[in-house]
């Protein structure tokens, strides 16, 4: 008997939960587009990503995932004025950031053949070794720009919602 009552309560709970979920109008959910592309040997990682963003007129995007390998890297470490470079064979173990035709901000982590991992601000000069597989999502309901706002000396991400005007 206890099993039957517990099952009834469980069914009641799920019925209420599903009804509550269906109340939200799906038309009010943000529109998100997914883009996927592959870079080939010799491509510049940062430049190629920005070229894709510009060609697809992405005003507010973000990296979902990025994997692959590099032969040359050029990254800037935290609080350093200049980039650091290296040559060899490196796995991309993380790629993240915000993207816009108005300016992007990307970070990368790389590991060498011993597993030593470094990471920092992605600069131009990162040459793809075998492949780079990139997945980006974007939304036309947001607008990313980069402007000095007085909080730091750099142009920082500014987020607006042009569709809500």
N, C-alpha and C positions, 0 to 999 in steps of 0.2 A: 504494500500500500504506500509506503514512504517513497519508493521509487516512482510510482505513478504521480504522486503529488509534486515531487521535485521536477519531474518531466513536464508537468503542467505549468509550473512556475517558470521553468526555463523557456517553454514555448511562449508564454505570455510576455516574458522579458524580451525575447527576440522579436515578437510581433510589435511591441511598443517601440523598440529600438529601430527597426526597419521603417516603421511609419514615421518616426521622427526624422530619419535620414531622408525620406522622400519628400518631406515638406519643403526643403530647400530647393529653390528653382534652379535647375541646371543651367539656365540661360544666364544667371548671374555669376557663374563661376568664371574665373579668368581664363582667357584663351591662351594656351601655351602651345608653341610649335616646337617640334624636335627636328634637329638637323644632324646628320651624321656624314662624315667624310673621312677619307684616308689620304695621308700625305705619303709621298714616295721618297726614295733615297735622294739625298742632296737638297731637299726642300728646307727652307728656313722655317722653323716651327712658328715663331711669333709672327713673322711677316705673313706666312700662309694663313694663319688663323685670322689675322686682321683683314687680309684680302677677302676671305670668305665672308666675314662680318660686313664689310663694305659692299661687296657684290650682292648680298642678300638684304641690304638696308636694315640690319638689325640695330634697333635703338636701345634695347634692354635685353641682354642675354647673359648667360652664365655657363661655365663649363660643367657638364654632368660627369664626364669622365674623359680621360686622355691617357693612352698607353702607347708604348712603342720603344724606340731606341734612338740614341744619338751617337755621333762620332765626335762632335765638337759641342762644347757648351759655353755659354756666356750668360752668367747670372750675377746679380748684385746681392750681396749679403746684407743683413740688417744693419742699418746705421752706417753704411759705408758709402762714400761718394762715387766710387768707381766699381765697375764690374770685375769679376774674376773669370778667367777662361781656362779651359782644359781640353785636351784631345785624348781620345781613346775609345772605349766602347762602354756606353752607359745605358741602363734601363730607366725609362720614365716610370717612376713608382707613384707619382702623384702630379696632377696638373689641375689647378683650380683658379678661378677668378671671375671677374665681371667683364662683360663685353659690350661694346657699343661702337657704332660708326663715329661717335663723338669722343671716343677714347676708351681704351681697355686697360685693365690691371690684372696681370697674371703672375702666379707663383708656380714654381716647379720643384719637385724633389727628384733627384737622380741617384742611382746606386751604381758602383763600379763592379768589376768582376769579383771583388772580395766581399761585396755587400756593404762597403762603406757608403754612407748616404750623405748627400749634401743638398741643400735647398736654398732657394731665395727668389728674388724678383726676376722674372723671365725677361731677357733682353733679346735683341736681334743677334743672330750669329749662332743659333742652335741648329746644327745640321742633322737632319734625319738620317739614320743609318739604314735600317731595313724598312721601317714603317712607322707611322704615327696614326693611331685611330682615335678620332675626336668625335665626341657627341656633345652638342650644344642644345640648350633650350632657350627660348626667348618668348617675350610677351609684348604685344603691341599696346598693352594697357599701361605700360610703364615707359618712362624715358630716363635713361642714364646720361648724365653729362659729367664733366670734370671741371671744377672751378675752384679757385682759391676762395676759401670762406673765412679766413682769419684764424681758424683753429690750428692750422699747421702752415708751414711755408710752401706746401705743395698743393697742386690741384687735386682735390679730393672728390669722391663720388657724391653727386647730387642726384636725388631720386625725386621724380615728379610723376604725377598721374594725369596725363593730358585728357584721358577719356572721362574723367570725373569733373571736368570744368563745365 
